[in-house]
Amino acid sequence: MRTKIKELFRNTSEYASKEVTICAWVRTNRAQAQFGFLNVNDGSFFENLQVVYDQELNNFDDISKIRVGASVKVTGTLVLTPDNKQPFEVKATAVELLGDCPENYPIQPKRHTREYLRTVAHLRPRTNLFSAVFRIRSVAAMAVHTYFQDRGYLYVHTPLITGADCEGSDQMFKITTFNMNDLPKTEDGKVDFSKDLFGKQSFITGSGQLQGETFAMAFGDIYTFGPTFRTENSNTQTHANEFWMIEPEMAFCDLQGLMDVEEEMLKFVVKYVCDKCPEEIDFCDKFVSKGLKDKLNDIVNAKFTRISHHDVIDILKKADVKWEFEPDYGEDIAKEHEKYIVEYFNGPVFVTDWPKDIKAYYMKVNPDNKTVAAVDLLVPQAGELMGGSQREENLDKLIERMDEMGVDKEGIDWYLDTRRYGGCIHSGFGMGFERLIMYLTGVENIRDVIPYPRTPKNCEF
């Protein structure tokens, strides 16, 4: 029976001096005259297993020629090696080649640039870096679900195809079944979407928030966790056209309660990943971002500062810094401002009460009628990690804001029903999952934390 390498590392004493069978891929093969070493990995664990083979095996010469990337089946005895770099190794009694690999295998045992590895994204999970990144991604996803499930939140699968405009239709991908070379037109020359599959113009979702709010009005606490899509033509290290979003919505929860959840959830996820992925975090700390472990430990124990946007601008204006972008009370804050503020407070910072003119229509307007009950969480080295708000629960005020901002109410009357029929104070936030993985790994480019990145001019694989 096949044993996974993870089992050997986690329960070494149980397997000591016993025969095991491993199926794995070869990372390196160091063949010498009378013996050799195979480094193999089966994907179950970050660390490789060392296999020792010698000339007593009748296919020793064939084993010596096995190339990097090939898959093998190894049977042998687990031998403890406490005096060596590795805690144990397998002394092979049989090595069988399962799948050969040619000499031009693209992932050779040397340092490759991340740019090169993006061109072979289907193979890059076999490298140490991406083995660590995608294992952390998997565990972090479980951590998110565990946090919300353990606290009674309902997991809602909001639609990927939608007619609801949450983020602005100019930011959303349009979908159609039309032949683009023969579009049906109305009498006034516009495209006749009534003849399309859904009978109206439809989009791929940029957010599940609006549908999530309707479920929060029935279940109290809900969360969504799934792919979202934006048409933003941005080539920065932090933007992608397809990414995953975590979006909780909570009834009977104001802005202060929302920040409590954001802080608790982030600390829970970070600690969960550090506990479950010690080898991967160690690797990232050593080879990707020195000081990563300290940064993650610090945030688990940190006191999160809460400060208004107005007071942040006061601090920035008084700072003895020559800004590239001058801070202003009615404007967003730039990356350089975010960096300064988290360093100023030496830790994560909630920035609250943003100018209403730069925020969305669904955010609750504060009594000053100048700001909204919105919040962004800024964290060291990453900047903005989460954004949320208390939602406007008053129907008349919500409609007034929609009219002020020219939001088309057609097609989302169902959303307004959440205010008509038993509405209540409620809040929610969104966190880009890839931003979280970048924070957890120290990887600086979003293209390197998504299995197959979708960015402008790039839709490969």
C-alpha positions, 0 to 999 in steps of 0.5 A: 500500500502506498504511504504518503511522504507527509505521514513519514514526516509527521509520524516518523517513529511509527515507520522506523525500520519498517517497509514503506512504498512511496509514489512520487516525482523526482526532484534530483538524482545524484548517482555515484559509482556504487550508490545514489540518492533520489530526492522525491516529492509526492505533493503531500508535504513540502519537504522532499524524501531522500531515497538511497539506492545501491548497486545491489539492486538489479536495475541500478544502472537504470535507476542512475539514469532516471531524470528530474521530473520522472515519476517513480515507485519506491519500496524500501525501509525507513532508516532514522538518520539523526546525525544527518541533515535529514531526520530519516531516509528510505533505503530502497529495495526496489525502484520502478520508473512509472513515467519517464521525463525528457532531458528538456524538462522545463523545471530543472533543479536550479533557480528560475525567475518567477517571470519564467515560471509564469510561462510554465504555470502548469509545471511551476507547482513542482518548485519549492516556492509554488509548492509553499505558496499553493499549500498555504493558499489551500490551508488559508481557504480552510482557515477562512471557512473554519472561522465563519463556520465555527461562528454560525455563519451561513456559506452562500454561493452567490451567482457568477452570472448577474444582472446586478450592478454593484461595482459599476457596469464599466468594471464588469465583464459583459456576457452574451450568446449573440453572434458578435458579427450579427447583432440584433438591433432595436429601432433606435439602433441599440443592441436588442438584449431582449433577444439574448439568452437572459432577455437582458444585458448580463454580467460576470459578477464583480461582487456577491455583496448585494445578493449576500445582503439579502441572505443576511436579512434571513440568516443573520450572519453569512459569508461568500467566498468565490471568484470575482471578475473586474475589467480594470486594465491595470498591470500593477503587482496587486491587480488581476482580472479574476480573483477570489473574494471573501465577503461576509454580511452581518445583520444587527451589526454596526461599524464597530462590530464590523471592525471587531470581526475583521480583526478577529478573523485576520488574527485567526487565519494568520495563526491557523496558517502558521500552525498548519504550515510551519515548513512553508512559512519557514521557507518563505521567511528564509527565501521570499521575505526575511522577517515574515514569521515575525511580521505574522506573529506580530499581527496575531498579538497586535493592537489594531488602531482605529482612527478616522480618515480626517485624523489620518489626513491631519497626521499626514499633513503634519508629517515632515515628508515630501509626498508624491501625492499630497494628502487631502481631506476629500480624497483617497489615501495613496500607497505612500500614505498607507505605509506611513500610517502603519509605521506611525502606529507600528501596527495594523490600522482601521481607517474609518469615516471616509468622504462620502463622495469617493465611496459607494452608494450603499454605505451609510451616511454619517450624521455630518452628511460629509462622510460614510461609515466605511472602513479600510484595514491597513496592515504593515508591508501590504497596505489595504487588506480589507474594505467594508462599511455599515450599509445604509438601512434606511430605504429613503436615504438609500434611494436618495444616495442612488439618485445622487450618484446616478445609480440605475435602480432598474433591475435591483428593486429586489435589493431595495426590498431588503430595506422595505421588509424588515430592514435593520442595521447591517454591515459587511466587508470584502477581502481579496483572497490573493491579497491575503496570500501575498501577505501570508507568504511575502510574495509581492506579485499577485500573479504568483499566488494564483494558479493561472493568473488572468491579467491584461493581455494574459489568458494562457492555460 
